[in-house]
Amino acid sequence: MRRTRQIGGVFLSLLLTMLGLLLVTFIIGRVMPIDPVLKVVGERATPAQYEAARQAMGLDQPLIVQFLRYIGDVLQGDFGRSISTGHPVAEDLRRVFPATLELAALGTLIGVTVGVPLGVIAAANRGGWIDQVARVLALVGYSVPIFWLGLMGLLVFYGILNWVGGPGRQGIIYDGMVPVRTGLLLVDSALAGDWAAWRDAFSHIILPASLLGYFSLAYISRMTRSFMLEQLSSEYITTARVKGLSERRVIWGHAFRNIAVPLITVIALSFGSLLEGSVLTEIIFSWPGIGSYITKTLLAGDMNAVLGGTIVVGTCFVALNLLSDILYRVLDPRAG
């Protein structure tokens, strides 16, 4: 019964969060100084044409009716039609989202692979040079603007050294050559057995992914270090050392095992942050993802596209939080 109430509480919280997200996006769509009707009919439309379009879009209805209709459309995956592309927004999002997902996933993988061991080693050598380096890296990761690092990375690694591919997701010669199955270019090119296309795609994604991975690393390493310091000061660690266990076993077999569960939440939040915060990176690297899509459509006053993209990103963030909370409760029964 207790477990049922906990699960019910989690899903109720999820429902209220999603309702709040829909309410916020609905309000934004109504208070923005952009007339959606005028965007559809054009500046030269007659008053009769304007009013007919306004009624067809349901904007003549009371706000509560508009909001309920908005919820119903979103639940059906209908975000309206994009003025910029002329396609349904849902179709555009299905096209651009895999690029952001692939970029954020690789960035998170880099952040976890480097950040977790760095945080553990820094905590185990508190005050040493490794600890100092880890703290400086985290500080720089939080302080330096991402657009500056992106521009410097392009200048050095692409412009001067020519170690990586340039802006964009793939070179022109490979554009459209890989059959689309998942939308993840590295996965699709591997499934097709086109390793030349895979290498080209990897050369384009590695720099922006490393940039995002660095910011993920800064957060993950700092949190890992904090968790480990708390565990290493615990009595059970002192007892383990008194028993004569090796330092490696004490750190990795005991202390790290106890921080693995909260680290899941940290990694999930980091992944969600990269999904929603990759806008500047995508613009700098001309990456055709959801961040670039939202930015371009916002500048064009295409609110259907902007709000649809915002809902998708917000839903992913909420889902990741829910998943991490469930995993936390499953892996650590004490949390329940």
N, C-alpha and C positions, 0 to 999 in steps of 0.2 A: 504493500500500500504506500509506504513511504517513497519507494522508488518511483511508483506511478505518479505521485504528487510532484516529485522533483522533475520528472520528464514533462509533465503537464505544465509546470511553471516555466520550464525552459522554452517550450513551444509558445506559451502565452506571451512571454517576453519577446520572442521572435516575431510573433504576429503584431504586437504593439509597435515594435521597431520598424517593421515594414510599413505599417499604416502611417507612422510618423514620417518615414521617407517619402511615401506617396503624397502626403499632405504638404510637405515642404516643397517638393518638385511642382505640385499643382499651384501652390501660392507663387512660386518663382515665375511660373509660366504666365500668371495673371498680372503680376506687378512689374514685369520687365517692360521698359518703354519701347516695346516693339509690337506693332499691330499685326497679329497673325493673319487676319483677313486681308489686309492691305498687301501682305507678302504673297498671298495667293492670287488676288484679282489684279494687282498692279496699280500704279499711280493713276492711270487714266480711266479706271472703272467708273461707271455711273453710280449714283446713290442706290438705284434699284439693284444693280449687279452686286454692289457691296453688301446690301441688306440680305439679298438672297444667299450669298456665300456665308454670311454671318449666321443665318438660320440653319444652313446645311451643316455648318460646323458645330451647331448646338450652343453657340455663344450667347444666344438670346434667352437661354434658360437660366433659372436661379442658380446661384453658385453651388448649392448643395446637390442639385440635380447634375450639374456639370461634374462635380467631384465624384459622385457615385458612378456616373458614366465613364469617367476617367479610370476609376478603379477597375470597372468591368473590362474596359479595353486592355488595360495593362495585364490583367489576369489571363487574358486570351493571347498575350504576346503581341498586341496591336499598339504600337507607339505612334501611329499615324504615318504620313508620307513625308519624306524629306524634300524640302523645297530646293535644296542644293543639288541633289542627285536625281530627283524624280522617282526614286525607288522607295518602297516601304522601309521605314527606319529599321525594323527588325531584320530585314534582309541585309542592309548595310552593316549592322552590328555583327551579324553572323560572319560577314566577310572580313571585318577589321579586328574583331576581338581575338582570334587565334594568334595574331602577330603580337599583341600585347601580352597574352598568356604565355607564349613561348619566351618572350624577352624577360618577363618577370620571373618565370620558373627557373631559367638559367641563372638570372641574377641572384635569386634566393639560394640556389644550389651552391653558387660560388661563396655567398655569404655564410652559409652553414658549414661548408667544407673547411673554410679558413677560420671563420669566426669562433666556432665552438672550441676547436683545439687551442686556438690562441687565448681564449678566455680562461680555459682550464689551466694551461701552462702559466699564464700570467698570475692567476690566483695562487698556484702552487709555489711560485717564486716571487711572492709579494715583496715589492720594493726593489727587486732586481732589474737588470737592464731589459729583460723581456717584458716585464710588467710595465716599465716606463714606455717602451716602444708601443705596446698595446694601447696604453692610455693616450699617447700622442696620436696614434692612428684613429682612435675613436673620436678624439677632439677635433681633428681635421675633418673627419667624415661628417661631423655635425656642423662645422663652421663654414667650410668652403662652399660657395654656391655651385650647384650641380651644372649650371650652364657654362661656367668658366672651366670646370674640369673637362666637360665635354668638348668644348672648343679647343682646349689645349691638347686633349687626347687625339682629336682629328689632325691637328697641326703636326704633332710629333710622330704618332704611329702610322698615320695615313699619308700626310703631306710630305714629311721628311724621310722617315724610315721605310715607308711603304710596306709595313708588316701586316696590315689589315685592309679589308675592303673599305670602300668609301661609304658615303651616306646611302640610304636605301636598304632594302631587305635582301636584294640579290642583284648581281650584275645584269646588264641589259641582254647579254648573250644567252643567259639562262632563264630570262623572264618568260613565264608561261610554259616552260618545257616540262616541268614536273607535274604529274597528275595530282590534283587536289583530292586528298582523302580525309585528312584530319584538319587541314588548315595550318598545321605546324610544319613549317618548311623543312626543318631538319629531319623530322619523322617521315614526312612524305617522300623526300628525296632518298632516304634510307630504304623505305619500303619499295621504292621504284628501282633500287639498285643503282641509282645515278650518283656515284660517289664524287664525280667532278662537280655536280650541282651542290652536293652536300658540303664539299670543301669551300665552295664559293659562298654558300649561305652562312657557314660557320665563320668565315673571314669577315662577313658583314655584321654578324650578331655579337661577336666576342667582345668588341670594344664597348658598345652601349651596355651589354650585359655585365661586363666587368665594372663599369661605372656604377650601375645600380647595385651590383654585388658588393662594391666597396661601402656604399651607404648602408646596405643590409648588414655587412660585416661589422661596421662600427656599432650598430645597435645590438647585434647578437653577441659580440665579444664582450661588450660592457655588461650586459645582463648575465652572461655566463660567468664572468668573473665575480659579479656580485653574489650570484647564487652559490658559487663554489666557496667564496670566502666565508659565507654564513655556515656552510656545511663543515668546512675545515676547522672551524672554531668550536664545533660541537663535541660533547663528551664522548660520543661513540667513536669518533675519529681518534681521540686521545687513547681510548681503550684499545682500539685496533693497533695503534703504534706500539703501545706497551706490550701487546701480545707478540710483537716481533714481526708483524706483516710488512712486506716490502712497501716502500713509498708508492711505487707504481700501482700496487694492488689497492692500497688505501685510497689513492686519488681516483683511479678509474673504476675499481671494483666496488667501492663503498660510496664515496662522496658524489661521484658523477652519476651513479645509478639513482641517487636520491634527487638529483636536479633534472633528470631526463623528462619527468612529467611536466613541470612548469616550463621547461624549454619548448615543449610542443606549442604552448600558447604564444611564446615569444616568436617562434618561427612562423606560426600562422599569421600573427599580426604583421610581421615583417613582409610576408608574401602579399598580404592585403594592401599594405602601404605601397609596395612597388606597383601593384595593379592600378591603384588610384593616383599614384604620385609620379608616374612616368611621363607626364605631359611634356615637360621641358626636354627630357631626354629624347622623346620621339620627335619633337620639333627640330632639335639640333641635328639629329641623325636622319631626318626625313624618313622616319620609320612609320609605315602605314598602319598604325594601330589605333586603338580607341581614343587615346589621348589626342593624337593629331586630328582625328575625325571630329571630336567634340570642339577642339579649338577652331578648326576651319568653319564648322557649321555655326559656331557662336559668332564669329566675325561676319558671317553672312546673314545673321539674324534668323537662323533656322532653328526655332525653339523645339520643334518636335524631335529633331535629331539630338539636340543638346540634352533635353530632359530624358530621352530614351537611353542615351549613353550614361547619364548620371544614375538612372535607376539600375542599370545593369551592373555598374561598378559598385554601387551601394549594396545591391543584393549579394554580390560576391563577397564583399567585406563582412556583411552580416552572416552569411553562410559559413565563412571561415571561422568566425567567432563562435558560432554554434557548434561546428565540428570540433574545434579545440576544446570547448567546454565539455562536450560529450566524451571525448577521448580522455580528458583530465579526470572525469568522474569514473570512467571505466578502469583506467590504469591505476588510479589512486582512490580506493574506496573510502579513505578517510575524508576526502573532499565532500562526500555526500553527507 
